[in-house]
Amino acid sequence: MNTTTTPLIIAHRGASGYLPEHTLAAKALAHAFGADCLEQDVVLTQDDVPVVFHDLILDEITNVAEVFSTRRRADGHFYVIDFTFAELRRLEVHERIDPLTHLPTYPQRFQQRCDFKIEALATEIAFIQELDRVRSRQTALYTEVKSPAFHRAHGKDLTRSVLDTLARFGYHSKDCPVWLQCFDFAELTRIHDELNCQLKLVQLIGENAWQESDSDYDALRTPAGLQAIARIASGIGPWIPQLVQWQADGAVKISELTAQAHALGLAVHPYTFRVDDLPAHAPSSEAVHRVLFDSVKVDGLFSDFCDVSLALRGVRR
């Protein structure tokens, strides 16, 4: 991997530091800022419509409890997969809240109630393509197949739905402006080997305690794990603290993960920069970007504040 290229700035769920995540408004603002990539997390509805939504449950960023108060499961949650697309369109998307206290997760972010909606993946892609046309630029999609094992347990093949939708809009080869990401290594392997997907694939790397999938992320971060990823993927998406940690005394500790990935030709796109939630002990937004871009030498960065990341990319030393 050539780390001398300019790092990609990936708008994490759009310009989600300023507008509710995964709304068309958030994507339009990120597009206007000039983000290189716009991210889509994708889940399926009851009637098999792929929609752009981060969570499996609706509780934290919609008014579902107001509109469908009787539709909770036994665990107390409202699941996207239990609603038709038409029903989901009746909901209002708002800034993320704690479902128990109803307090905002990020109090300084957009708090006004507006008629923001959950959108179909096809609608968002058409929207981005039209923005590209009228603004004479090309923006890459950065699409996540979200919790495929959960969907399979409900009799649904989320991956095929995502790939079919992407193909319908002309995205089918490695040269296309698309990165397809997933936390599930078994599913990413299936996407490459069984479904013969030619798009650029990215293995997301979390912590085992998060239980994002059955994948062993500790093993995937080893040299052998990275070699297994390199067979099927073009890059990895690790959590920022897996690459670099700021110590209380001001020291910076950089792991070997980026260098090992680069040696195998893998791009490294860590997540997620937030002005209002910096990594532990990091002194400033500028310091985070300086270390990631100039010392760690990442190839891209997921950012809630893509305007900040774009500006700090522009002053690299």
C-alpha positions as CSV (number, residue, x, y, z in Angstrom):
1,M,0.0,0.0,0.0
2,N,1.3,3.4,-1.0
3,T,1.0,5.5,2.1
4,T,2.3,8.6,0.3
5,T,-1.2,9.2,-1.2
6,T,-3.6,11.6,0.4
7,P,-5.7,9.9,3.1
8,L,-9.4,9.5,2.3
9,I,-11.8,11.3,4.5
10,I,-14.9,9.1,5.0
11,A,-18.0,10.8,6.2
12,H,-19.1,8.5,9.1
13,R,-22.9,8.2,8.6
14,G,-22.7,11.5,6.8
15,A,-21.8,14.8,8.5
16,S,-23.2,13.2,11.6
17,G,-21.5,15.7,13.9
18,Y,-23.9,18.3,12.7
19,L,-27.1,16.5,11.5
20,P,-28.8,13.3,12.5
21,E,-26.9,10.3,11.2
22,H,-27.7,8.6,7.9
23,T,-30.2,11.3,6.9
24,L,-30.1,12.7,3.4
25,A,-29.4,16.1,5.0
26,A,-26.3,14.7,6.7
27,K,-25.1,13.1,3.5
28,A,-25.7,16.4,1.5
29,L,-23.7,18.4,4.1
30,A,-20.9,15.9,3.9
31,H,-21.0,16.1,0.1
32,A,-20.8,19.9,0.3
33,F,-17.9,19.7,2.7
34,G,-16.1,17.6,0.1
35,A,-15.8,14.2,1.8
36,D,-14.1,11.6,-0.3
37,C,-16.5,8.9,0.8
38,L,-20.0,8.7,2.2
39,E,-20.8,5.8,4.5
40,Q,-23.9,3.7,4.4
41,D,-24.7,1.1,7.1
42,V,-27.4,-1.2,5.7
43,V,-30.0,-3.4,7.4
44,L,-33.2,-5.0,6.0
45,T,-36.9,-4.3,6.6
46,Q,-39.6,-6.9,7.2
47,D,-40.4,-6.7,3.4
48,D,-36.8,-7.0,2.4
49,V,-36.0,-3.3,1.5
50,P,-32.3,-2.5,2.3
51,V,-32.3,0.7,4.3
52,V,-29.5,3.0,5.5
53,F,-29.5,2.7,9.2
54,H,-26.8,1.9,11.7
55,D,-28.6,-0.1,14.4
56,L,-30.7,-3.3,14.4
57,I,-33.0,-1.5,16.8
58,L,-34.9,1.8,16.3
59,D,-35.0,2.9,19.9
60,E,-32.1,5.4,20.0
61,I,-32.5,7.6,17.0
62,T,-36.2,7.5,16.1
63,N,-39.6,8.2,17.7
64,V,-40.7,4.6,17.2
65,A,-42.0,4.4,20.8
66,E,-44.4,7.2,20.1
67,V,-45.7,5.9,16.8
68,F,-45.7,2.1,17.4
69,S,-45.8,1.7,21.2
70,T,-47.1,-1.9,21.1
71,R,-44.5,-3.3,18.7
72,R,-41.7,-3.9,21.2
73,R,-40.2,-7.4,21.4
74,A,-39.9,-9.2,24.7
75,D,-36.5,-7.7,25.3
76,G,-38.1,-4.2,25.2
77,H,-36.6,-3.1,21.9
78,F,-38.1,-2.2,18.5
79,Y,-36.3,-3.9,15.7
80,V,-36.0,-2.6,12.1
81,I,-36.6,-6.1,10.7
82,D,-40.0,-6.2,12.3
83,F,-41.3,-3.2,10.3
84,T,-42.2,-2.7,6.7
85,F,-40.5,0.0,4.8
86,A,-43.8,2.0,4.6
87,E,-44.0,1.8,8.4
88,L,-40.5,2.9,8.9
89,R,-41.2,5.9,6.7
90,R,-43.7,7.1,9.3
91,L,-40.9,7.5,11.8
92,E,-38.9,10.6,12.5
93,V,-35.1,10.3,12.8
94,H,-33.5,12.4,15.5
95,E,-30.1,12.8,17.2
96,R,-29.0,9.7,19.1
97,I,-30.3,9.5,22.7
98,D,-29.9,7.1,25.7
99,P,-33.1,5.0,25.5
100,L,-33.3,4.8,29.3
101,T,-32.7,8.5,30.2
102,H,-33.8,10.0,26.9
103,L,-30.8,12.4,27.2
104,P,-28.8,13.1,24.1
105,T,-25.6,11.1,23.6
106,Y,-23.8,14.2,22.3
107,P,-25.6,17.3,23.8
108,Q,-23.9,19.8,21.6
109,R,-25.2,18.2,18.4
110,F,-28.4,19.0,16.4
111,Q,-31.3,18.7,18.8
112,Q,-34.2,20.2,16.9
113,R,-37.0,17.8,15.9
114,C,-37.4,17.8,12.2
115,D,-39.0,15.5,9.7
116,F,-35.8,13.5,8.9
117,K,-36.6,10.0,7.5
118,I,-35.1,6.5,7.2
119,E,-34.1,6.1,3.5
120,A,-33.8,3.1,1.2
121,L,-30.3,2.3,0.1
122,A,-31.4,2.8,-3.5
123,T,-32.7,6.3,-2.7
124,E,-29.5,7.3,-1.1
125,I,-27.3,6.1,-3.9
126,A,-29.5,7.9,-6.5
127,F,-29.3,11.0,-4.3
128,I,-25.5,10.9,-4.1
129,Q,-25.1,10.2,-7.8
130,E,-27.2,13.2,-8.6
131,L,-25.2,15.4,-6.2
132,D,-22.1,14.2,-8.0
133,R,-23.6,15.1,-11.4
134,V,-24.7,18.6,-10.5
135,R,-21.4,19.3,-8.6
136,S,-19.2,17.7,-11.2
137,R,-17.4,15.4,-8.8
138,Q,-17.2,11.8,-7.8
139,T,-17.9,10.6,-4.3
140,A,-17.3,7.1,-3.3
141,L,-19.8,4.9,-1.4
142,Y,-18.5,3.2,1.7
143,T,-21.2,0.6,2.4
144,E,-21.5,-1.8,5.4
145,V,-23.3,-5.1,5.4
146,K,-24.6,-4.8,9.0
147,S,-24.9,-7.9,11.1
148,P,-25.4,-10.5,8.3
149,A,-25.7,-13.4,10.8
150,F,-28.6,-11.7,12.6
151,H,-30.4,-11.3,9.2
152,R,-29.7,-14.9,8.2
153,A,-31.2,-16.1,11.5
154,H,-34.4,-14.2,10.4
155,G,-34.3,-15.9,7.0
156,K,-32.9,-13.0,5.1
157,D,-29.7,-12.6,3.0
158,L,-28.7,-9.0,3.6
159,T,-25.5,-9.3,1.6
160,R,-27.3,-10.3,-1.7
161,S,-29.7,-7.5,-1.3
162,V,-26.8,-5.0,-0.8
163,L,-24.8,-6.4,-3.8
164,D,-27.9,-6.4,-6.0
165,T,-28.7,-2.8,-5.2
166,L,-25.1,-1.7,-5.8
167,A,-25.0,-3.6,-9.1
168,R,-28.3,-1.9,-10.2
169,F,-26.5,1.4,-9.9
170,G,-23.4,0.2,-11.9
171,Y,-21.2,-0.7,-9.0
172,H,-19.7,-4.1,-9.7
173,S,-15.9,-4.0,-10.1
174,K,-12.8,-3.0,-8.1
175,D,-12.5,0.1,-10.2
176,C,-15.9,1.4,-9.1
177,P,-16.0,4.1,-6.3
178,V,-17.2,1.7,-3.7
179,W,-15.7,0.2,-0.5
180,L,-17.8,-2.7,0.9
181,Q,-17.2,-3.3,4.6
182,C,-18.2,-5.9,7.2
183,F,-17.3,-6.8,10.8
184,D,-18.1,-10.5,10.0
185,F,-15.0,-12.2,8.6
186,A,-16.9,-15.3,7.6
187,E,-19.4,-13.2,5.6
188,L,-16.6,-11.2,4.0
189,T,-15.0,-14.5,2.9
190,R,-18.4,-15.6,1.5
191,I,-18.7,-12.3,-0.4
192,H,-15.3,-12.9,-2.0
193,D,-15.3,-16.6,-2.5
194,E,-19.0,-17.7,-3.0
195,L,-20.6,-14.5,-4.3
196,N,-17.5,-13.6,-6.4
197,C,-17.8,-9.9,-5.5
198,Q,-15.3,-7.8,-7.3
199,L,-15.7,-4.6,-5.3
200,K,-13.0,-3.4,-2.9
201,L,-13.7,-5.2,0.4
202,V,-12.8,-4.0,3.9
203,Q,-12.6,-6.1,7.1
204,L,-13.8,-4.1,10.0
205,I,-11.9,-4.9,13.2
206,G,-13.6,-4.4,16.6
207,E,-13.0,-5.7,20.1
208,N,-14.2,-9.2,21.0
209,A,-16.1,-7.8,23.9
210,W,-18.4,-5.8,21.6
211,Q,-19.8,-9.0,20.1
212,E,-20.2,-7.4,16.7
213,S,-20.0,-10.9,15.2
214,D,-18.5,-14.4,15.9
215,S,-15.2,-13.2,14.4
216,D,-12.1,-13.3,16.6
217,Y,-10.7,-9.8,16.3
218,D,-7.7,-10.6,18.4
219,A,-6.8,-13.3,15.9
220,L,-7.5,-11.1,12.9
221,R,-5.0,-8.5,14.2
222,T,-2.1,-11.1,14.2
223,P,0.2,-11.5,11.2
224,A,-1.6,-14.7,10.3
225,G,-5.0,-13.0,10.6
226,L,-3.9,-10.2,8.4
227,Q,-2.6,-12.6,5.8
228,A,-6.1,-14.3,5.8
229,I,-7.7,-10.9,5.4
230,A,-5.3,-9.9,2.6
231,R,-6.4,-13.0,0.6
232,I,-9.9,-11.6,0.2
233,A,-9.9,-7.8,1.1
234,S,-8.3,-4.6,0.0
235,G,-8.2,-3.0,3.4
236,I,-9.0,-3.1,7.2
237,G,-11.1,-0.8,9.3
238,P,-9.7,-0.9,12.8
239,W,-10.7,1.1,15.9
240,I,-8.4,4.0,16.4
241,P,-7.0,2.8,19.8
242,Q,-5.9,-0.4,18.1
243,L,-3.5,1.7,16.1
244,V,-2.5,4.4,18.5
245,Q,-3.0,5.3,22.2
246,W,-2.2,8.5,24.0
247,Q,-0.8,8.0,27.5
248,A,-1.7,10.1,30.5
249,D,1.9,11.5,30.6
250,G,1.6,12.7,27.0
251,A,3.5,9.8,25.3
252,V,2.0,8.3,22.2
253,K,2.1,4.5,21.7
254,I,1.8,3.3,18.1
255,S,1.0,-0.4,17.4
256,E,2.5,-2.5,14.6
257,L,-0.9,-3.1,13.0
258,T,-0.7,-0.4,10.3
259,A,2.8,-1.4,9.2
260,Q,1.9,-5.1,9.1
261,A,-1.2,-4.4,7.1
262,H,0.7,-2.1,4.7
263,A,3.3,-4.8,4.2
264,L,0.5,-7.1,2.9
265,G,-0.9,-4.4,0.6
266,L,-3.9,-3.6,2.8
267,A,-5.3,-0.1,3.2
268,V,-5.9,1.1,6.7
269,H,-9.0,3.2,7.4
270,P,-9.6,3.6,11.2
271,Y,-12.8,4.7,12.9
272,T,-14.1,7.1,14.3
273,F,-12.8,10.7,14.8
274,R,-15.2,12.9,16.8
275,V,-14.4,16.4,18.0
276,D,-16.7,15.8,21.0
277,D,-15.3,12.4,21.8
278,L,-11.6,12.3,21.3
279,P,-9.5,9.2,22.1
280,A,-8.5,8.9,25.8
281,H,-5.8,11.4,26.7
282,A,-5.6,12.8,23.2
283,P,-4.8,16.6,23.6
284,S,-6.7,18.0,20.6
285,S,-8.3,17.2,17.2
286,E,-5.2,18.4,15.5
287,A,-3.0,16.1,17.5
288,V,-5.2,13.1,16.6
289,H,-4.9,13.8,12.9
290,R,-1.2,14.6,13.0
291,V,-0.4,11.3,14.6
292,L,-2.8,9.3,12.4
293,F,-1.7,10.9,9.1
294,D,2.0,11.6,9.7
295,S,3.1,9.0,12.2
296,V,0.8,6.0,11.9
297,K,0.3,6.8,8.1
298,V,-3.3,5.7,7.7
299,D,-4.8,5.6,4.3
300,G,-8.2,7.0,5.3
301,L,-10.2,8.1,8.4
302,F,-13.8,7.7,9.4
303,S,-15.0,11.1,10.8
304,D,-18.2,12.5,12.2
305,F,-16.7,15.9,11.4
306,C,-15.4,15.5,7.9
307,D,-14.9,19.3,7.5
308,V,-12.5,19.3,10.4
309,S,-10.7,16.2,9.1
310,L,-10.5,17.7,5.6
311,A,-9.0,20.9,6.9
312,L,-6.4,19.1,9.1
313,R,-5.5,16.8,6.2
314,G,-4.7,20.0,4.2
315,V,-2.1,21.1,6.7
316,R,-0.1,17.9,6.8
317,R,3.6,18.5,7.6
